[in-house]
Amino acid sequence: MSTQRTVCAGRKATVLACVYVGLIAAATAARGAAGLHSDQTQAVLFFLSFPGSLLVTTFLVLPLGALTGSSGAETVSPYGPMLHLVGGAALNVLIACAAVNAFRRARIACRNK
């Protein structure tokens, strides 16, 4: 019975993660299609993908910009923050998955002692 419950919970978590990343991507694409550059929805989207978007910016976007020699300021695109937001949301899912797995392993290790 617990195996069935775990499989069902795993499917629900996968669907929830896909919906989260999909909503962030859809909202960012809608902002880009509307031609919005800087508004309140961008701040909300950055908040919703917070630790991941900061990590993607720090460890992916800025080093790539330094390697290519472009600061990114010369090209303003309404789809510009899409990499930051969608990548951050996907990274948030991976961080949550790793935290849950670590908690489960620690709980199993405590039970076996």
C-alpha positions in Angstrom: 0.0 0.0 0.0 2.8 2.5 0.8 4.4 1.8 -2.7 1.1 2.8 -4.4 0.9 5.9 -2.2 4.5 6.9 -3.1 3.9 6.3 -6.8 0.8 8.5 -6.8 2.5 11.2 -4.8 5.5 11.1 -7.2 3.1 11.6 -10.1 1.4 14.5 -8.4 4.7 16.1 -7.6 5.9 15.8 -11.2 2.7 17.3 -12.5 2.9 20.1 -10.0 6.5 20.8 -10.9 5.7 20.8 -14.7 2.7 23.2 -14.1 4.9 25.5 -12.0 7.6 25.8 -14.7 5.0 25.9 -17.4 3.1 28.8 -15.8 6.3 30.8 -15.3 7.2 30.2 -19.0 3.7 31.1 -20.2 3.6 34.3 -18.1 7.1 35.3 -19.3 6.2 34.6 -23.0 2.9 36.6 -22.6 4.9 39.5 -21.2 7.3 39.3 -24.1 4.5 39.1 -26.7 2.9 42.2 -25.1 6.2 44.0 -25.4 6.5 44.8 -21.7 10.0 45.5 -20.6 9.8 46.5 -16.9 6.6 46.3 -14.9 5.2 44.8 -11.8 4.6 41.4 -13.3 8.3 41.0 -13.9 9.0 41.6 -10.2 6.3 39.1 -9.2 7.8 36.5 -11.6 11.3 37.0 -10.2 9.9 36.6 -6.7 8.1 33.4 -7.7 11.3 31.9 -9.1 13.6 33.6 -6.5 16.4 31.4 -5.4 16.7 29.7 -8.7 16.6 32.8 -10.9 19.4 34.4 -8.8 21.5 31.3 -9.1 21.0 31.1 -12.9 21.9 34.7 -13.2 25.0 34.4 -11.0 26.4 31.2 -12.3 25.2 31.0 -15.9 24.2 34.3 -17.4 26.9 36.6 -16.0 29.8 34.2 -16.7 28.6 33.6 -20.2 28.3 37.4 -20.8 31.8 37.9 -19.5 33.1 35.1 -21.8 31.4 36.5 -24.9 32.2 40.1 -24.0 28.6 41.3 -24.1 27.0 43.1 -21.2 23.5 42.5 -22.4 22.6 46.1 -22.0 22.9 47.0 -25.7 20.1 44.6 -26.7 16.8 45.1 -24.9 14.4 42.3 -25.7 11.0 41.7 -24.1 11.9 38.0 -23.9 15.2 38.9 -22.1 14.3 37.6 -18.6 12.9 34.3 -20.0 16.2 32.4 -19.4 16.4 33.8 -15.9 12.9 33.0 -14.9 12.3 29.7 -16.6 15.8 28.4 -15.7 15.2 29.6 -12.1 11.9 27.8 -11.9 13.4 24.6 -13.2 16.3 25.0 -10.7 13.8 25.5 -7.9 12.2 22.2 -8.8 15.6 20.5 -8.7 16.4 22.1 -5.4 13.1 21.0 -3.8 13.5 17.5 -5.2 17.0 17.2 -3.7 15.8 18.5 -0.4 13.0 16.0 -0.2 15.3 13.1 -1.2 17.8 14.2 1.5 15.1 14.4 4.1 13.8 10.9 3.2 17.3 9.4 3.3 18.0 11.1 6.7 14.7 9.8 8.0 15.4 6.3 6.8 18.9 6.4 8.4 17.5 7.5 11.7 15.0 4.7 11.7 17.6 2.1 10.9 19.8 3.1 13.9 
